[in-house]
Amino acid sequence: MFAAEFEYRKAGSIAEAVQLLTDNPEARLLAGGHSLIPLMRFRLARPELVIDIGGIAGMRGISVSGDTINIGALTTHAEIAGSAEVQQANGLLAEAASGIGDPAVRNRGTIGGNLAHADPSSDWGTVLTALGATVSVQGPTGSRTIDVGSLIEDAFVTALAENELITTVSVPTLAANQRAEYAKMAHPASFYSVVGGAVVVTMDGNRCTAASVAVGGLTPRPVKASLVEAALSGTTLTQDSIADATARLSEDLAAAGVDIIGDLYASANYRAGVAPIEVKHALMHAIGLAHH
Ligand SMILES: Cc1cc2nc3c(=O)[nH]c(=O)nc-3n(C[C@H](O)[C@H](O)[C@H](O)COP(=O)(O)OP(=O)(O)OC[C@H]3O[C@@H](n4cnc5c(N)ncnc54)[C@H](O)[C@@H]3O)c2cc1C
């Protein structure tokens, strides 16, 4: 099916994109187009104006400054997966990027578009929530910073105003005593996440001194698993202690007050059952008790 008729403008700068959005509240930004174009072709989105931001130079690229990795919103998943700087500073980012979709998706899809689209099956929301990442957002009155954990409010709903765009994603580097992993049950056709669990553990020998755990895919927005985190913190990580900690995930999901997603591919019950297993896998891989 062809998209409904629309006007096309190419923004030359962030300021121009913001101005166009402000002047045209029904307009949509176009980054990699891997979500917007299918929506338009199915006529689930019918923007009168499409603002192509793909040529804005300042929104692309990766740089590491101190303990922060700054990734332009237009940076593709493939660029993140292939970046030696990212692999060195935070291997989880490169690993998660390389598990997104297929090569065509990774070569066109952008980290900013992925977050702004807020598809519950996407990987970046879950991974970046566990990593404590933030986004810089530009609007008509200036810029602001939002935690990725607060950016995604519901399925396909974000905290962005209609005339704001994500310009940069900032992610902490991993310290020498931190281990991070992401494990997902991927849909076999698209590789979208059916259930995904991301973990970051700070270790003192075999003892975990701090943990950050997020799950997604099964929930409309990524959920931070604070009871699992508390059960891991201060604990010597073994197969048993990890199993005990991840068993608390159902309480975290209940406390988050979110509906568990069920569809033709996997029921809500099935997803809820798989979630602690994915978190357990991520933890076991993170600390070397299991290998891919
Ligand atoms: C077959 C297939 C398989 C996929 N598999 C996976 C997967 O396994 N895991 C996964 O995580 N993702 C997956 N994706 C999603 C893909 O990786 C893209 O990240 C996603 O489609 C959105 O990024 P985009 O750059 O294409 O955004 P676009 O489609 O261009 O835009 C999406 C939405 O975000 C808005 N937007 C774009 N950029 C910005 C910005 N900087 N600021 C504010 N709003 C913005 C647009 O206006 C639009 O509403 C898959 C997609 C396809 C088609």
The ligand as a Tripos MOL2 file, in Angstrom:
@<TRIPOS>MOLECULE
LIG
   53    58     1     0     0
SMALL
NO_CHARGES

@<TRIPOS>ATOM
      1 C1         12.0380   -5.6090   10.2050 C.3       1 LIG1
      2 C2         12.4350   -4.7750   11.3890 C.ar      1 LIG1
      3 C3         13.0580   -5.3740   12.4610 C.ar      1 LIG1
      4 C4         13.4230   -4.6070   13.5850 C.ar      1 LIG1
      5 N1         14.0100   -5.2530   14.6490 N.ar      1 LIG1
      6 C5         14.3110   -4.5420   15.7450 C.ar      1 LIG1
      7 C6         14.9040   -5.1830   16.8890 C.ar      1 LIG1
      8 O1         15.2220   -6.3760   16.8950 O.2       1 LIG1
      9 N2         15.1410   -4.4110   17.9790 N.ar      1 LIG1
     10 C7         14.8620   -3.0610   18.0100 C.ar      1 LIG1
     11 O2         15.1110   -2.4140   19.0170 O.2       1 LIG1
     12 N3         14.3430   -2.4310   16.9400 N.ar      1 LIG1
     13 C8         14.0580   -3.1270   15.8170 C.ar      1 LIG1
     14 N4         13.5340   -2.4800   14.7400 N.ar      1 LIG1
     15 C9         13.3380   -1.0060   14.7990 C.3       1 LIG1
     16 C10        14.4930   -0.2400   14.1290 C.3       1 LIG1
     17 O3         15.6690   -0.6690   14.6810 O.3       1 LIG1
     18 C11        14.4720    1.3100   14.2810 C.3       1 LIG1
     19 O4         15.2080    1.6810   15.4010 O.3       1 LIG1
     20 C12        13.1630    1.8840   14.4460 C.3       1 LIG1
     21 O5         12.4100    1.4930   13.3350 O.3       1 LIG1
     22 C13        13.1110    3.4290   14.5720 C.3       1 LIG1
     23 O6         14.2630    4.1110   14.1590 O.3       1 LIG1
     24 P1         14.2990    4.9600   12.8220 P.3       1 LIG1
     25 O7         15.5670    5.7040   12.8170 O.co2     1 LIG1
     26 O8         14.0110    4.0860   11.6640 O.co2     1 LIG1
     27 O9         13.0940    5.9830   13.0670 O.3       1 LIG1
     28 P2         11.9430    6.5240   12.0870 P.3       1 LIG1
     29 O10        11.1340    5.4100   11.5550 O.co2     1 LIG1
     30 O11        12.4980    7.4980   11.1100 O.co2     1 LIG1
     31 O12        11.0940    7.3410   13.1660 O.3       1 LIG1
     32 C14        10.3400    6.6610   14.1680 C.3       1 LIG1
     33 C15         9.5800    7.6830   14.9990 C.3       1 LIG1
     34 O13        10.4740    8.4220   15.8210 O.3       1 LIG1
     35 C16        10.4310    9.8260   15.4990 C.3       1 LIG1
     36 N5         11.8120   10.2980   15.5550 N.ar      1 LIG1
     37 C17        12.8490    9.8280   14.8230 C.ar      1 LIG1
     38 N6         14.0030   10.4090   15.2210 N.ar      1 LIG1
     39 C18        13.6650   11.2690   16.2220 C.ar      1 LIG1
     40 C19        14.4190   12.1550   17.0550 C.ar      1 LIG1
     41 N7         15.7530   12.2830   16.9450 N.pl3     1 LIG1
     42 N8         13.7590   12.8650   17.9930 N.ar      1 LIG1
     43 C20        12.4240   12.7520   18.1360 C.ar      1 LIG1
     44 N9         11.6580   11.9310   17.3710 N.ar      1 LIG1
     45 C21        12.2790   11.2020   16.4320 C.ar      1 LIG1
     46 C22         9.7770    9.9120   14.1320 C.3       1 LIG1
     47 O14         9.0980   11.1050   13.9410 O.3       1 LIG1
     48 C23         8.8340    8.7260   14.1680 C.3       1 LIG1
     49 O15         7.6500    9.0820   14.8380 O.3       1 LIG1
     50 C24        13.1770   -3.2070   13.6110 C.ar      1 LIG1
     51 C25        12.5640   -2.5840   12.5060 C.ar      1 LIG1
     52 C26        12.1880   -3.3420   11.4000 C.ar      1 LIG1
     53 C27        11.5440   -2.6670   10.2340 C.3       1 LIG1
@<TRIPOS>BOND
     1     1     2 1
     2     2     3 ar
     3     2    52 ar
     4     3     4 ar
     5     4     5 ar
     6     4    50 ar
     7     5     6 ar
     8     6     7 ar
     9     6    13 1
    10     7     8 2
    11     7     9 ar
    12     9    10 ar
    13    10    11 2
    14    10    12 ar
    15    12    13 ar
    16    13    14 ar
    17    14    15 1
    18    14    50 ar
    19    15    16 1
    20    16    17 1
    21    16    18 1
    22    18    19 1
    23    18    20 1
    24    20    21 1
    25    20    22 1
    26    22    23 1
    27    23    24 1
    28    24    25 2
    29    24    26 1
    30    24    27 1
    31    27    28 1
    32    28    29 2
    33    28    30 1
    34    28    31 1
    35    31    32 1
    36    32    33 1
    37    33    34 1
    38    33    48 1
    39    34    35 1
    40    35    36 1
    41    35    46 1
    42    36    37 ar
    43    36    45 ar
    44    37    38 ar
    45    38    39 ar
    46    39    40 ar
    47    39    45 ar
    48    40    41 1
    49    40    42 ar
    50    42    43 ar
    51    43    44 ar
    52    44    45 ar
    53    46    47 1
    54    46    48 1
    55    48    49 1
    56    50    51 ar
    57    51    52 ar
    58    52    53 1
@<TRIPOS>SUBSTRUCTURE
     1 LIG1         1 GROUP 0 **** ****
